[in-house]
Amino acid sequence: MHPCDRPRLVLVAAVASNGCIGRQNDLPWHLPEDLQHFKSVTRGGTVLLGRKTYESIVQRLGRPLPGRYHLVLSRNTRWQPQPDHAQHVQTVQSIEQAIHLANERLADTLFVIGGAELYTATQDIADSAELTEVELLPEGDAFFPGWSPKGWENARLPNCKAGDWQLSKASGLRYRFLRYSKPKVNIKLGAAVLLAGDAKRFGGQPKGLLENQSGSILRQTVKALLSVGVDHVCLVHGGHAGALVPAVDGLEVEHLENPEPRKGQARSQQLGLIQLGDALDGYLICLGDQPLLDKEGLRRLICAFRKREPVVDMVYPESHDGKPGNPVIVTPELRHWFASQSQPVLGKDWRQSNPAKAAAFPTARPGFFVDIDSEDDLNAFNAGQKQEDRLAMPLGYTFQRSAAR
């Protein structure tokens, strides 16, 4: 698995001043505020925990944690959860298997919730940690790795944001919330979103205006780009500005008209890259008809671009069976080359001609590969005929033509 194409690993724990996190498979304190914090952080997510930690939860609650999917790490290959819990619990034999299964479930984050051995084993590969520090010196038999009264001295997550000390109304204990994270390598990004098609396949309506309860495909795409820190988004459209501009009202985007849409997508790509300018570190070339493209997929693609080899000028998503997807990200050098051509060149044509300078980002996330090109595509998508393309969608997440504007 590519290091970028995995969920973020987040350690979640409550830690006393002496590093204690447990006594006889239970917490040595009662702090409702921390329990509520734990619930809000992990709600709806996938959690990784050891078998003893899992069994202590079931013993205390009578069931697994509600609203979360459990990956239980156990050395006992014969251990299985109770039959009535199996829908929410799966056993794993390694951390690598847990990451793989979480990735298959399209989990954005894998929360590591104990015990001590699991925290130790995942500390070096964790992306962040959500810790509650409890001002208490209890006796215990489980301790958080590397903890001391001065702080997390051996932390592999050097950035720390510490909340104010608070007083628990229920127990009188002092506590505070800490967030540790790895430093981010900030790069300035631009995105050209190509929307200059003639819209004939949908009776004159641009495909990007297909919408569901969350809005149009176009609006969701732009919001996802902005949410991952893209600094400059340029929408390149043909003769449909009157319909497309209102679709992104209130979002920080630039509009650019392609006066020659009949010259094809390569010209729109060229115009968009020119408009974005030369002051950025990377340039995304996006389509406006990908209904499942989301923040997490874009985050992983950008991660792969940041970690590319020096000779690489393009990073593109590729499915496990070798199918290329969109968007792609190109370097400033390649952006300049595209912008300077007298005859515009499509990104895929450059990639096929320069395989040594194009790096595939292997991923199974459907958002990179699903688009809606025709009425048949739309009907198949909504009917769920391609079930693997809809893993991330709740029921009713269907698209239809937008109402008249």
N, C-alpha and C positions, 0 to 999 in steps of 0.2 A: 504494500500500500504506500502510495506517495505520502510523504510526511505532512503535506498540506491537506490531503484529502482524508481527513479524519475529524471527528468531533473535537471540540475544545475540551480538555480535561480540567475540571475544577474540583479542588479539594474543599470539602465543607466539614467544619468541625467546631466544637466548643472546647476551649482549652483553659484550664485553670492557670494561675500564676506560676505554679510549679510544673506545668506541662501535663498534669493529669487530665486524661479524657474519659476514664472509666474505672469502675470498681465492680468486679463480679458481673461483667456484661451489662452494666447499667450506669447511668450518669450519677455522680456523687453529689448532685445538687438538683434543685427544682427551680427552673428559670423559664417561666412561660414566654417571656419576651424572646428568648433565644429559640424556643420551639416554633414560635410564629415566624421568626426570621428564617429558620430552616425551611419551613413550609413554603414561604413566599419565594425563596431562592430556587427550590427544586420542583415546585409544583408543575405537573404536566411533563416532567422530564424523565430521563433514563438514569438510574442510579447504579453504581457498582459498589458492592459491599461483600465482606467476608461472610462465611456461613454462620459463625457465632454471632456476629452483629445482626444478621438477618433473623436468626432464631430468637434473639433477645427482643427484637421489635415485635415479632409475632406473639411472643409470650406476653408482652406488655399490652399490645393493642388487640390481640386476637385475630390479626390479619396483617398482610403486608401494608406498607404505606399507601394510603389511597391516592389515586391519581398519578401514580408513578410506575414505570416499568423497571423491574429489578433484575439485574445480572448478578448472580451470587457466585462468588469465587470459592471453590471448595477443592481440597486435595482428595476428598472421598468421591471417587467417580460413580459410586452407587447412590450417593445422596440425591434425593429429589424433593421438591416442595410438596405440600399436601395437594391432593388432586383439585380441591376447590380453589387453590391459590395459583395453579399452574398457568392460568391465562395471563397473569401479571408477573410471572417469575420464570427465569431461565437460568440454568446452571452453566458455568464456564470453568474451564480448567487453566486458563491463563489470562493475563491482562491483555495480551495481543488478541485473543479470541473475543474478549469483551469489547475491545475497540472495533473489531471487525463487525460484530453483531450490531453494535450501536450505529455504525456507519450504514449497515444494510437497512436499518430502521429509519434512516435519514435523520438521526438525532443531531441537532446542532451542538449539543453539549452532553458530556458524560460526567455526572457528578460522582466523585469518590467520597463515600460517607463512612468509611471505617471498616475494620479496626486499625490498630496501630501498625501492624505489619503491612497492610495495604497502603496506608499513608506513606510509609517508608519506601515501598516499592514503586510508588508513582510520583514521588516528590520531584525527581529529576526531569520527568517528562510532562509535568503539569503545566498548564498555561496560566492558571491563576488559582487563588485560594480565597475562600470566604470564611473567615474565622471569627468566632465570638470569644473574646478574652474575658474570663471571669476572675474577679479579684478574690481569690480563695486559695487556701493551701490544703486541699483534702488529701487523705491517704487514698491510694489507688493501686491498681495493678496494670494499667494501660496508660502509656504516655505518648504525647505527640512528638515525632522525631525532631531533634534539634532545638527544642524549646527551652528557654530559660527566662528568669524574671526580667532580663534586659530586652527580651524580644526573640524573634526567630533567627538566631545567630547563623544557622546553617542553611538559611533559606536559599532556594534556587530561583526565587521570584523576588527580585530586589526592590521593585517599586511597591511602596506601601502607602495606602490611604487609611488613616486612622480616624474613626469617629470619636465624638466626645464621650467621656465617661457618663454613664446613666445609672440611675438607681431603680432597681426592680421594685415595683409597687407590691408584688406578691411575696417576695422573699427577702427584700431588703439588701440583696447583693448588688455590688457595683459591677458593671459590665460595659464593654464597648465592642463595636463591630470594626473589624480590620479587613481590608481587601489588599491582597498581594497580587502582583502581576509581573510578567516579563516586560522589559522595555520594548516598545514598538519602533520599528524602523519606518518613519513617516516618509512617504513619497507623494509627490503631487501628481494627480491623475486627471485626465480628461476623457470624455466619452462622446463619440459621435453615434447618434441613434438614427438609423436609416429608415425613412418612412415615405420615400418618394414613388412608391408603386402606383400604378394607375387605378387600383381598387376595383377592377372589373369583375373579379371573382366573387365579390360580395355586393354586387349591384351598385357600385360607386362609393361604398363606404370603406374607408381604410381599415385594414385588419386590426391595427392597433386600437381601434375603438370598440372592438368586441369587449363586453363587460360582464362582470358578475357583481355579487353583493359588495365586493371590495373595490369596485371601480373598474376602469378600463385596463386592458393589458398595458397600454402605453403609460398610464399614470402609475401603475404598480411597478413597471420597469424603472421609471425615473426615480420613484421613491426609494427603490432598492439601491440604485446607483448612488444617490445622495446619502443614504444611510451608511454606506461603507466608506464614505469620505472622498468620493469623487469630487474634485474641486470645480470642474467646468463641464456642464452637460450641454451639448449642442444637438438640437433636433433638426434633421435635414429632411424637408418634405417637398413634394412637387406642387400639385395644384389643389391641395386640400387643407391649406392653412386655416381656412375659416372653420373647419371642423376640429382640427387637431389642436390648435392653440387653446381653446377653452378646456380641453381635456386635461391640461396640466396647469390650469389656473392656480396661482398661489405657490407654485414650485419654482425654485431658482434654476431656470433653464434659459438657453438662448435659442432663438428660432432662425433658421437659415433656409431660404428658398432655393431649390435647384431649378434654374430656368430651363434646363434641358433634361427632364426626367426620362425621356425616351432613350437617352444614351446609356441608361442602365445604372445598376447599383454601384459599379466601379466609379462613376462620376460623382455620385452622392458621397461615397466614401472619401474621395479625393477632396471634395469641397469641405466636408466636415473636418477632415484632418487639417486642412489649411486654416479654417476658421478657429480651431482650437489653439493655434499659435505654437511657438517653439519653446515655451518656458516651463514645460511639464516634464515629468520623469517617465511617464507611460501613457499610452493612448488606447482606450478600449474602442473597438468597432462592434457596435451592437445592432441587432435587428429589433424591430418594433412589434413582433408577433409571437413572442415566446411566453406562453401563459404561466409557466412554472419557474421562470427565472426569479431567484430570490436573493435576499441579503446573504445568506449563508453560502450559497453557491458562489456568489461573487467574491466573498471574503476568501474562500479557498483558492479561487483562480488568481486573485491578487497576491496571495501568499506564494503561490507557485511562481509568479512573475518576479517577485522580489528575490526568490532563491534560485533563479535561473543561472546557468553558466554564462561566463562573459561573452562567449561567441554567439549566444542566442539573441535573436532580434524579434522573435514572435513566440508567444506562448498561447496554445489553444487547447480546449478541452477535447478529450478523446475517450469514447466509450471502450469498454473492455473487449468488444469485438472489432475495434479499429475504426469506428465511425467518428469523423470529426464533428465538433459542435461549435456553438457560438455563445457568447462573444469571444473575440480574440483580443490580446493585448500586444502592442508593438512598442518598440523603443523609439526614442527621439530620432535616431539615425534612420530607422526604417520609415518613420512618419515623414521625414524629409524626402526620402526617395519616392514614396507614393505621391507626395505633393508636387514633385518636380517633373513627373512624367507627362510628356505631350499627349500620349494615349493612356488614359487611366487603366490601372491594373487592379483586378480583384485580389483581396487578401488570399483567397484559396489558391489562386493561380501562382502567386508569389511563393506560397508555402510549398506547393508541389514542385516548383523549380529550384527551391533552396532548402532541401530537407535537413541539411546540416545546421542551418541557422534557425530552424523552427523546432520548438520543444513541445511534445505532447504532454498534457496534464491528465493522467489517467483518472477517470472518475465515473461513478455509476449514477450520479445525480441527474434525474431526468430533465431538470430545468434547462440544461445545456443543449438538449437534443430534440425537444418537443416544440414544434411550431404548428401554426394553423394556416395552411395555404389555400384551403378550399372549403366549400360547404361539406364535402364528404369528411374532411379532416375534423371539422367542427362537430359534426354529428357523431363521428366515432369517438372523439374526445369526450363529449358529454355523455354518451352511452356507456362509457367505461370499457369499450371493446379492447383497448390497450391498457389493461389493469396496471401493468408495471409503470405506466406513465402517470399514475394518479396516486401513488403511494403517499404523497405528502398532503393530499387534499381531503378535507372533511366532506361529509355527504352534502350534496347540493351545490358543490363548488363547480358550477357549470357556467359556460359563457354564452351570451346571446348578442344579437345586434343591439347597439345602443339606441335609446329613444331619440327621436328627432330633437335637434337642438335649436 
